[in-house]
Amino acid sequence: MSFCKLLNKTAVIQEKSGSQSALGEITDSWSTKASNVKTRYMQVSKSELVGDYQVTLEDYKFFFEFATDISIADRIVVDGKTFEVQHVASDSSDNHKFVFASLLPQFN
């Protein structure tokens, strides 16, 4: 089975852009960098010592085709959830990229 056939979700990748008002105020907004991007993701946990406490952090690992344009601080929108990219890397054969991202709070 090819790697692409394992990518069972479709995502939107967003990047931050800023604009400045006439008063000099900077406003950040998110614009679509790419849409209909094939991906696969799963929840992963890692333990970390914070002071005297062991805490479990919930992150997500995404897989993308190698040519996908994605960077740290971009956002991934998939399944109605928004994630912020924390780390981007490629496998040793440059076959695909894997991305670690954090789930952003959902406000209704």
C-alpha positions, -999 to 999 in steps of 0.1 A, spaced: 0 0 0 14 34 -9 19 61 17 -7 84 0 -34 58 5 -29 60 42 -38 97 43 -75 94 51 -84 130 61 -85 163 43 -71 194 60 -68 232 56 -34 247 64 -36 283 76 -8 309 81 -8 341 102 -9 374 85 -9 408 102 -22 442 92 -18 476 107 -46 501 112 -43 539 106 -38 542 144 -8 517 143 -27 488 159 -16 454 146 -43 429 140 -35 392 134 -56 371 111 -54 337 96 -55 330 59 -57 298 40 -23 287 28 -35 254 13 -68 235 12 -78 199 5 -45 187 19 -43 150 24 -33 140 60 -36 114 87 -34 122 124 -34 106 158 -33 116 194 0 111 212 8 116 249 41 124 265 50 127 301 70 156 314 83 166 349 71 200 359 86 210 392 78 180 415 49 168 394 47 144 365 22 157 339 9 141 307 7 164 277 -16 156 249 -4 164 214 -12 152 179 10 138 152 1 145 116 15 129 84 16 148 51 31 142 17 67 155 15 58 184 -8 33 199 16 41 235 25 37 236 63 57 255 89 60 260 127 32 283 139 9 274 110 -25 260 118 -41 228 107 -79 226 105 -94 191 102 -125 174 115 -138 207 128 -108 211 151 -79 236 149 -43 226 158 -12 248 161 20 234 145 48 229 170 74 209 150 79 198 114 103 172 102 106 147 73 114 110 74 149 99 65 139 90 29 121 123 23 90 103 16 67 123 39 66 149 66 54 145 101 41 173 122 35 176 159 7 200 168 -14 211 198 -51 212 198 -64 248 203 -94 255 226 -127 255 207 -149 285 215 -185 285 206 
